[in-house]
Amino acid sequence: MYEGYLPISKQDMEERGIKQLDFVYVCGDAYVDHPSFGHAIISRLLEAHGYTVGIISQPDWKDDSSISILGVPRLAFLVSAGNMDSMVNHYSVSKKRRAADSYTPGGVMGKRPDYATVVYCNLIRHTYKTVPIIIGGIEASLRRLAHYDYWSNKVKRSILLDSGADLISYGMGEHSIIEIADALNAGIDVHDITFVDGTVYKTKDKDSIYDAIELPDYDEIKENKRTYAESFYTQYCNTDPYSGKRLFEPYGGTTYVVQNPPAKPLTQEEMDAVYALPYMRNYHPSYEKDGGVPAIREIKFSLISNRGCFGGCSFCALTFHQGRIVQTRSHESIIEEAKLITKDPDFKGYIHDVGGPTANFRGPACDKQLTKGACPTRQCLFPKPCKNLKVDHRDYIALLRKLRELPGVKKVFIRSGIRFDYLMYDKDKTFLRELCEHHVSGQLKVAPEHISNAVLEKLGKPSVEVYNSFVKAYKDMNKKLGKEQYLVPYLMSSHPGSTLKEAIELAEYLRDLGYMPEQVQDFYPTPSTISTCMYYTGLDPRTMEPVYVATNPHEKAMQRALIQYRNPKNYDLVYEALMKAGRQDLIGYDKKCLIRPRRSGNFRDFRWDGKKSAAIKNSQGKNGERTGNRKKKTIRNIHKKR
């Protein structure tokens, strides 16, 4: 195995003695040779199995020759939009263009196209008519069947059809990509590779599809939102590698997109092997002149300890991409990587994170998942923890203790998400104590998302009572340890199920807490989540019951403003929201009020119930008339208070 970065030019190929590459990987991200990047894992894994791979990073999609710089590959092109869906990467929830791209040298925006996977594949197909194209990564994975696309506000076809690719390797592709590579290397035509788990293929021969569930035709789900919701839930219930069935989606009765069952999760030995590959652990040196790749800052001194999540949040796409079965690396594997980190000349003694999708999950939710998979229609933590749930932080605690003892390590932080409900279900409070004592840098970020139980039910999150109990436990533990540390809650506005009533309920909760968040995330409908299905259809696909959805941009702005009601810029939106909801009782001078009344031109000021405010009453003379000096002073005070 050749040491150094993978080839990005003909010169690199010549230096390695490669006349023709087996695979050319086309990616929307800059080339970062680190295991936090999908293109690095897949390329290094193929290399470990004897295949040669070159990288074309962020080709100029307006120039046909940009796709030819490494020549034609012997086996296939591999295509990914990058670590993010290209549309999420480019646009905020308000569909405004983002200013920077952390996955591009110098953070420059615009180095990849919208719908990058489709554009790159069409570019390849324009130049190379018959070379196989395999697509993967999160963009392809979440768009593998017909899906609602928020940015065009349309139901789009499977990305396999729009891209012209031959196969999708969906989910975490370590197993499927090696099977595909070996099949191609054995001379099997790409159109005959229909047997690999974790892949999606297309066919015109319906009779060749066996042991499969037929989904509604694309034309049906495009026209009928209820049918769309039913089709989506069938897909959702078949995302488990042990119980998931083969699915196929007809397109006009002439073409069929077939999704094979998900690939089996990696064993711990396989996970260890993936993270032991000879990554350079940095971006390609050719990017130094541009200032490097900003995304490296977050992950260079972080450790991935697990993948998969049984949390079951409705708005999260992990169920479709990584799955619900938690897979972990061994302590030895993680410690070895930590030692590599400590030898980096830029390392200052701080490991930034040890985790994954959920940091404090270090194993499957129950023993059954190892052989029978996750329950298709039941959640492990929601609405109540399953009786079979294994709640145990001991392995994670032991891992963190070992990392803290490494020479050169000053502090080990936990910055990826912690499931506070899972923590609270653990009767042993050792992890809570060690979390507060060793792994928080003054503030711990958690994600209750909302506090209205009506909204939390749609979010797939625990009740507010669970969060409140965690807040108290965290506060009490820090007090016991003599530490002054705070919680920073992530909150979401306008999630399906949230009306102005629930948004005001959240504002009142924050008022009583004495906290106003600096940032608020408006619900973002990304492909293939339960929440996005609710947003598009107005139905909860789990029950087919109607769900209120705030789709009007102005109402969404009101819900977001309510969470930050103290910000003077939000006054008009908050006032309008309270009036519209009939909550004038929250406009006034009482400590329970969110905002004060509007100022009129003659400076008369009234409480919400029509009574004169104390400030005005106290400034009036015996006959109710203001004196000149008192009037001026009162006006100054009122303005100062406001």
C-alpha positions in Angstrom: 0.0 0.0 0.0 1.5 3.4 -1.1 2.0 5.9 1.7 0.8 9.4 1.2 -2.3 11.1 -0.3 -4.3 9.4 -3.0 -3.6 10.5 -6.6 -5.3 13.8 -7.7 -3.4 14.2 -11.0 -1.7 12.2 -13.8 1.6 13.2 -12.2 0.6 11.5 -8.9 -0.4 8.4 -10.9 3.0 8.3 -12.7 4.8 8.6 -9.4 2.9 5.6 -8.1 3.5 3.7 -11.4 -0.3 3.6 -12.1 -1.2 3.6 -15.8 -5.0 3.3 -15.3 -6.9 3.7 -12.0 -9.5 1.1 -11.0 -11.8 3.7 -9.6 -12.1 7.5 -9.9 -13.9 9.1 -7.0 -15.7 12.4 -7.9 -16.6 14.4 -4.8 -18.3 17.7 -4.0 -16.0 18.3 -1.0 -12.4 19.1 -0.9 -10.1 16.1 -0.6 -9.6 15.6 3.2 -7.9 12.3 4.0 -9.5 11.8 7.4 -12.0 9.1 8.6 -14.7 11.8 9.3 -15.0 12.1 5.5 -16.9 9.4 3.5 -14.7 9.8 0.4 -11.6 9.0 2.5 -13.1 5.9 4.1 -14.4 4.4 0.9 -11.2 5.2 -1.1 -8.8 3.9 1.6 -10.9 0.8 2.1 -10.8 0.0 -1.6 -7.1 0.6 -1.6 -6.8 -1.9 1.3 -8.5 -4.5 -0.8 -6.0 -4.1 -3.7 -7.8 -1.5 -5.8 -6.3 1.8 -7.0 -8.3 5.0 -6.5 -7.9 8.6 -7.5 -9.8 11.6 -6.3 -11.3 14.4 -8.5 -12.5 16.9 -5.9 -14.9 19.7 -6.8 -14.6 19.5 -10.6 -15.7 22.4 -12.7 -19.1 21.1 -13.8 -19.2 23.7 -16.6 -16.1 22.1 -18.2 -16.3 18.6 -19.6 -12.5 18.2 -19.4 -12.5 18.5 -15.6 -13.9 15.0 -15.3 -11.1 13.6 -17.4 -8.0 14.7 -15.5 -7.3 11.1 -14.3 -8.4 9.3 -17.4 -11.1 6.7 -17.7 -11.2 4.2 -14.7 -10.9 0.5 -15.4 -13.9 -0.4 -13.2 -16.2 2.6 -12.4 -16.6 6.2 -11.4 -17.7 6.7 -7.8 -19.7 9.9 -7.2 -20.7 11.7 -4.0 -22.0 15.2 -3.3 -19.9 15.2 -0.1 -20.5 15.0 3.7 -23.7 17.1 3.3 -26.6 17.2 0.9 -25.5 19.9 -1.6 -28.8 21.8 -1.1 -28.4 21.9 2.7 -24.8 23.0 2.2 -25.8 25.8 -0.1 -29.1 27.2 1.4 -30.5 28.2 4.8 -34.0 27.1 5.7 -35.3 30.4 4.3 -33.7 29.3 1.0 -31.1 32.1 1.1 -27.7 31.3 -0.2 -25.2 30.6 2.5 -22.1 32.8 2.7 -19.5 30.1 3.3 -18.8 26.4 2.6 -16.7 24.7 5.3 -15.9 21.8 3.1 -14.2 24.0 0.4 -10.7 25.4 0.5 -10.8 28.9 2.1 -14.5 28.4 2.9 -15.4 29.7 -0.6 -19.0 29.2 -1.6 -20.0 28.0 -5.1 -17.4 25.4 -5.8 -20.0 22.7 -6.3 -23.3 22.8 -8.1 -26.8 22.5 -6.7 -27.9 18.8 -6.7 -24.3 18.0 -7.1 -24.6 14.2 -7.5 -27.0 14.5 -10.5 -24.8 17.2 -12.1 -21.6 15.3 -11.7 -23.1 12.1 -13.1 -24.5 13.9 -16.1 -21.1 15.4 -16.7 -19.5 12.0 -16.6 -22.1 10.4 -18.8 -21.7 13.1 -21.4 -18.0 12.2 -21.7 -18.0 8.5 -20.9 -21.1 6.8 -22.3 -20.7 3.3 -20.9 -18.4 3.4 -17.9 -20.3 2.3 -14.7 -21.2 5.0 -12.2 -21.8 4.2 -8.6 -23.3 7.0 -6.4 -23.2 7.2 -2.6 -22.9 9.6 0.3 -25.7 11.2 2.2 -27.3 13.0 -0.7 -27.7 9.8 -2.8 -28.6 7.8 0.3 -31.5 10.0 1.4 -32.8 10.5 -2.2 -32.6 6.8 -3.2 -36.4 6.6 -3.8 -39.0 9.2 -4.7 -38.7 12.0 -2.2 -40.1 15.4 -1.3 -37.5 18.1 -2.2 -38.0 21.2 -0.1 -36.0 23.6 -2.4 -38.1 22.9 -5.5 -41.2 22.1 -3.5 -41.7 19.0 -5.6 -41.7 15.3 -5.3 -38.6 14.2 -7.2 -37.9 10.8 -8.7 -35.2 8.5 -7.4 -31.8 10.1 -7.8 -30.8 6.9 -9.6 -33.0 8.0 -12.5 -32.2 11.7 -12.6 -28.5 11.1 -12.3 -28.2 8.3 -14.9 -26.0 6.3 -12.5 -26.1 2.5 -12.5 -26.1 1.8 -8.7 -26.6 3.5 -5.4 -24.5 2.4 -2.5 -26.7 3.7 0.3 -26.1 4.0 4.0 -22.6 3.3 5.4 -21.1 1.7 2.3 -18.1 -0.3 3.5 -19.7 -3.7 2.9 -21.5 -2.9 -0.3 -18.7 -1.0 -2.1 -16.3 -4.0 -1.7 -18.9 -6.4 -3.0 -19.6 -4.1 -6.0 -15.8 -3.7 -6.7 -15.2 -7.5 -6.5 -18.2 -8.1 -8.8 -17.0 -5.6 -11.4 -13.4 -6.9 -11.1 -14.7 -10.5 -11.8 -16.2 -9.2 -15.1 -19.9 -9.0 -14.0 -21.7 -6.4 -15.9 -22.9 -3.5 -13.7 -26.5 -4.1 -14.8 -26.3 -7.6 -13.4 -25.2 -6.5 -10.0 -28.6 -6.7 -8.4 -27.8 -8.9 -5.4 -25.8 -6.7 -3.1 -27.4 -5.6 0.2 -27.2 -1.8 0.7 -27.7 -1.0 -2.9 -30.4 0.4 -5.2 -30.6 -0.6 -8.9 -33.0 -0.1 -11.8 -34.6 -2.5 -14.1 -37.3 -2.8 -16.8 -38.0 -6.5 -16.0 -40.5 -6.6 -13.2 -40.4 -10.4 -13.2 -36.8 -10.4 -12.1 -37.7 -8.7 -8.8 -38.3 -11.3 -6.1 -39.4 -11.4 -2.5 -40.2 -7.7 -2.5 -42.8 -5.1 -1.4 -44.2 -3.0 -4.2 -44.5 0.7 -3.4 -47.1 2.9 -5.1 -46.2 4.2 -8.6 -44.3 7.5 -8.7 -47.2 9.1 -10.5 -49.5 8.2 -7.6 -47.3 9.5 -4.8 -46.6 12.7 -6.8 -50.4 13.5 -7.0 -51.6 12.1 -3.7 -50.1 13.2 -0.4 -51.7 10.5 1.6 -50.3 7.9 -0.8 -46.9 9.6 -0.4 -47.1 9.3 3.4 -48.1 5.6 3.2 -45.2 4.9 0.8 -42.7 6.7 3.0 -43.8 4.8 6.1 -43.3 1.5 4.3 -39.8 2.6 3.5 -39.2 3.8 7.1 -40.3 0.4 8.5 -37.8 -1.4 6.2 -34.6 0.3 7.1 -33.3 -2.4 9.4 -30.7 -4.8 8.1 -32.3 -7.8 9.8 -36.0 -7.3 9.2 -36.0 -4.9 6.3 -37.6 -6.2 3.0 -36.6 -5.5 -0.6 -38.7 -2.7 -2.0 -39.4 -1.6 -5.5 -41.0 1.6 -6.9 -42.6 1.6 -10.3 -42.3 4.5 -12.8 -45.1 4.4 -15.3 -45.0 0.6 -15.4 -41.9 0.5 -17.6 -39.1 1.2 -15.1 -38.6 -0.1 -11.6 -36.2 1.2 -9.0 -35.3 -1.6 -6.6 -34.0 -1.1 -3.1 -32.2 -4.1 -1.7 -32.3 -4.6 2.1 -29.7 -2.6 4.1 -26.2 -3.9 4.5 -25.4 -5.6 7.8 -23.8 -3.3 10.5 -20.0 -3.5 10.9 -18.7 -5.7 13.7 -16.3 -4.1 16.2 -13.4 -5.7 14.4 -14.5 -4.3 11.1 -15.0 -0.8 12.6 -11.5 -1.0 14.1 -10.1 -2.0 10.7 -11.8 1.0 9.0 -10.4 3.5 11.4 -6.9 1.9 11.3 -6.4 2.6 7.6 -3.5 4.9 6.7 -5.2 8.2 6.6 -3.1 11.3 6.3 -5.5 12.9 8.8 -5.5 16.3 7.0 -6.6 18.1 3.9 -4.5 17.8 0.8 -1.5 20.1 0.9 -2.4 21.7 -2.4 -5.1 23.6 -0.4 -2.6 25.4 1.9 -2.3 28.3 -0.5 -6.1 28.9 -0.1 -6.0 28.8 3.7 -6.9 25.1 4.1 -10.3 23.5 4.6 -12.3 25.0 7.5 -14.1 21.7 8.3 -10.9 20.1 9.6 -10.9 22.4 12.6 -13.9 20.6 14.1 -12.8 17.0 13.6 -9.0 17.0 13.6 -8.8 16.5 17.3 -12.0 14.6 17.8 -12.6 10.8 18.0 -15.5 8.9 16.5 -16.4 6.1 18.9 -19.7 4.9 17.5 -22.2 5.2 14.6 -25.9 4.6 14.3 -28.5 5.8 16.7 -31.6 4.3 18.4 -32.8 7.8 19.6 -35.5 7.9 16.9 -35.8 11.7 16.5 -38.4 12.4 13.8 -36.4 15.2 12.1 -33.1 13.2 11.9 -32.1 11.3 8.8 -29.9 8.8 10.6 -32.6 6.1 10.5 -32.3 6.1 6.7 -28.5 6.6 6.5 -26.7 5.0 9.5 -29.5 3.0 10.9 -30.7 2.4 14.5 -28.3 -0.3 15.5 -25.3 1.3 17.4 -21.9 0.1 16.3 -18.8 0.8 18.3 -15.0 0.8 18.0 -13.0 -0.9 20.7 -11.2 1.0 23.4 -7.9 -0.1 21.9 -8.7 1.3 18.5 -9.8 4.7 19.9 -6.8 4.9 22.2 -4.5 4.3 19.3 -6.1 7.1 17.3 -5.9 9.4 20.3 -2.1 8.7 20.5 -1.8 9.8 16.9 -3.6 13.0 17.7 -1.3 13.8 20.6 1.7 13.6 18.2 0.2 16.2 15.9 2.3 19.4 16.2 -0.9 21.5 16.4 -2.3 19.5 19.3 -2.6 21.7 22.4 -3.7 19.0 24.8 -7.5 19.1 24.2 -9.5 16.3 22.6 -12.5 18.1 21.3 -15.0 15.2 21.3 -15.5 11.5 21.8 -18.7 10.4 20.3 -20.9 10.0 17.2 -24.5 10.7 16.4 -25.2 10.3 20.1 -22.1 10.4 22.3 -23.4 8.3 25.3 -24.6 5.3 23.2 -21.9 2.6 23.4 -23.9 -0.4 22.2 -27.2 -1.6 20.8 -30.3 -0.7 22.7 -31.0 -4.3 23.6 -29.5 -7.8 23.0 -32.3 -8.6 20.5 -31.0 -6.0 18.0 -27.8 -8.0 17.5 -29.7 -10.9 15.9 -33.2 -9.7 15.0 -32.7 -6.0 14.5 -34.5 -2.9 15.7 -38.3 -3.1 16.1 -39.8 -1.8 12.8 -42.8 0.1 14.4 -41.6 0.8 17.9 -39.0 3.2 19.4 -36.4 2.4 22.0 -36.7 5.6 24.0 -40.0 7.1 22.9 -42.6 7.8 24.2 -41.3 5.8 27.2 -38.1 3.7 27.4 -38.7 0.2 26.2 -38.6 -2.4 29.0 -35.8 -4.2 27.1 -33.6 -1.1 26.9 -30.1 -1.5 28.3 -29.1 1.7 30.2 -25.4 1.5 31.0 -22.7 4.1 30.8 -19.9 2.0 32.3 -18.1 1.2 29.0 -18.2 4.9 28.0 -16.9 6.0 31.4 -14.1 3.5 31.2 -13.1 4.8 27.8 -13.1 8.4 28.9 -11.0 7.6 31.9 -8.4 5.9 29.7 -8.3 8.9 27.4 -7.9 11.4 30.3 -4.8 9.4 31.4 -2.9 9.6 28.1 0.3 11.6 28.3 -0.1 15.0 26.7 -3.9 15.1 27.2 -5.1 18.0 29.4 -8.9 17.7 28.8 -11.3 15.5 27.0 -14.5 17.3 26.0 -17.9 15.8 24.9 -19.4 18.0 22.2 -21.5 15.7 20.1 -25.1 15.1 21.3 -25.8 13.6 24.6 -29.2 12.0 25.1 -30.2 13.5 28.5 -33.2 11.2 28.8 -31.0 8.1 28.4 -28.7 9.6 31.0 -31.6 10.2 33.4 -32.8 6.6 33.0 -29.4 5.4 34.4 -29.8 5.0 38.2 -26.1 5.1 38.6 -25.1 8.8 38.5 -21.4 8.2 38.0 -21.5 9.3 34.4 -23.4 12.5 35.3 -20.8 13.3 37.9 -17.8 12.6 35.6 -19.5 14.5 32.8 -19.8 17.6 35.0 -16.4 17.1 36.6 -14.2 16.4 33.5 -15.9 16.8 30.2 -17.8 20.2 30.1 -16.1 23.4 29.2 -18.4 25.7 31.1 -21.4 25.0 28.9 -23.1 21.8 28.0 -25.2 21.8 24.8 -28.3 19.6 24.9 -31.2 19.3 22.5 -34.6 19.3 24.1 -35.8 21.0 20.9 -39.1 22.2 22.5 -41.0 22.1 25.7 -44.6 21.5 24.6 -45.4 17.9 24.9 -47.7 18.1 21.9 -44.7 19.2 19.8 -42.3 16.8 21.5 -44.6 13.9 20.6 -44.2 14.8 16.9 -40.4 15.3 17.3 -40.1 11.9 18.9 -38.5 13.5 21.9 -39.1 12.8 25.6 -41.6 14.8 27.6 -40.6 18.2 29.1 -40.8 16.6 32.6 -37.7 14.4 31.7 -35.8 17.5 30.5 -36.8 19.4 33.7 -35.5 16.6 35.8 -32.2 16.6 33.9 -31.9 20.4 34.3 -32.2 19.9 38.1 -29.9 17.0 38.2 -27.2 18.8 36.2 -27.6 21.9 38.4 -27.4 19.9 41.6 -24.4 18.0 40.5 -22.4 21.1 39.5 -23.3 22.7 42.9 -22.1 19.6 44.6 -18.8 19.7 42.7 -18.4 23.5 43.3 -18.6 24.2 39.5 -20.4 27.1 37.7 -21.5 25.4 34.5 -24.5 26.0 32.4 -26.8 24.3 29.9 -27.3 25.6 26.4 -30.5 24.2 25.0 -30.9 23.8 21.3 -34.5 24.8 20.3 -36.5 24.4 17.1 -39.3 26.6 15.9 -42.1 25.7 13.4 -41.7 21.9 13.7 -44.9 20.2 12.5 -47.4 20.2 15.3 -46.3 23.6 16.6 -49.0 26.3 16.3 -48.6 29.8 17.7 -50.0 28.4 21.0 -47.1 26.0 21.4 -44.6 28.6 20.3 -45.9 31.0 23.0 -45.8 28.1 25.5 -42.1 27.8 24.7 -41.6 31.6 25.1 -43.2 31.5 28.5 -40.9 28.6 29.5 -37.9 30.7 28.5 -39.2 33.7 30.4 -39.5 31.7 33.6 -36.1 30.3 33.0 -34.6 33.8 32.4 -32.9 32.6 29.3 -33.0 33.8 25.7 -31.1 31.7 23.1 -28.7 33.4 20.8 -29.5 31.1 18.0 -32.8 29.3 17.0 -33.1 26.6 14.4 -36.2 26.9 12.2 -37.3 23.4 11.2 -35.5 22.4 8.0 -37.3 19.8 5.8 -34.4 17.6 4.6 -35.1 14.5 2.5 -36.3 11.3 4.0 -37.3 12.1 7.5 -40.6 11.6 9.3 -40.8 15.3 10.0 -40.3 16.2 6.4 -43.1 13.8 5.5 -45.3 15.6 8.0 -44.3 19.0 6.6 -45.2 18.0 3.0 -48.3 15.9 3.6 -49.8 17.4 6.7 -50.1 13.8 8.0 -48.1 11.9 10.6 -47.1 8.8 8.6 -47.0 6.7 11.8 -50.7 7.2 12.5 -52.0 8.9 9.3 -53.6 11.6 11.6 -53.5 15.2 10.4 -50.7 17.4 11.8 -50.7 21.2 11.8 -47.8 22.6 9.8 -46.6 26.1 9.6 -45.6 26.7 6.0 -46.3 30.4 5.7 -42.9 32.2 6.0 -44.5 35.0 8.0 -46.0 32.6 10.6 -42.6 30.8 10.8 -40.9 34.1 11.4 -43.4 34.8 14.3 -42.7 31.4 15.9 -39.0 32.0 15.6 -39.3 35.5 17.0 -41.3 34.3 20.0 -38.3 32.2 21.2 -36.2 35.4 21.1 -38.9 37.7 22.3 -36.5 40.0 24.2 -34.7 41.0 21.0 -36.1 44.5 20.1 -35.9 43.6 16.4 -38.5 41.0 17.0 -41.0 43.3 18.8 -43.4 43.7 15.9 -43.5 40.0 15.1 -44.0 39.0 18.8 -46.7 41.6 19.2 -48.5 40.3 16.1 -48.2 36.7 17.2 -49.6 37.5 20.7 -52.5 39.5 19.3 -53.3 36.8 16.7 -53.2 34.1 19.4 -55.5 36.1 21.8 -52.7 36.3 24.3 -52.9 40.1 25.1 -52.3 39.1 28.7 -48.6 38.8 27.8 -48.4 42.4 26.7 -47.9 44.7 29.6 -45.7 45.5 32.6 -46.4 42.5 34.8 -43.4 40.2 35.3 -45.2 37.5 33.4 -45.6 39.7 30.3 -43.3 39.0 27.3 -43.4 42.5 25.9 -44.6 46.0 26.8 -47.4 47.8 25.0 -46.8 49.9 21.9 -46.0 53.5 22.4 -48.6 55.9 21.0 -47.8 59.4 19.6 -49.0 61.2 22.7 -47.0 58.8 25.0 -50.2 57.6 26.8 -49.4 54.1 28.0 -51.8 51.4 29.0 -51.6 47.9 30.3 -53.2 45.0 28.3 -56.3 45.3 30.4 -56.8 49.0 29.7 -55.6 50.3 33.1 -53.0 53.0 33.2 -49.6 51.8 33.9 -47.9 52.6 37.3 -45.3 54.7 35.5 -48.0 56.9 34.0 -50.2 57.0 37.1 -47.3 58.1 39.4 -46.3 60.9 37.1 -49.7 62.6 37.0 -50.8 65.5 39.2 -53.9 65.6 41.4 -56.2 66.3 38.5 -54.6 63.6 36.4 -52.5 66.1 34.4 -48.8 65.7 34.0 -46.5 68.4 35.1 -43.9 69.6 32.6 -40.8 68.3 34.5 -42.5 65.1 35.6 -43.7 64.5 32.1 -40.2 64.8 30.6 -38.7 62.6 33.3 -41.4 60.0 32.9 -40.9 59.9 29.2 -37.1 59.4 29.6 -37.7 56.6 32.1 -40.2 54.8 29.9 -37.8 55.0 26.9 -35.0 53.8 29.1 -37.0 50.8 30.3 -37.9 49.9 26.8 
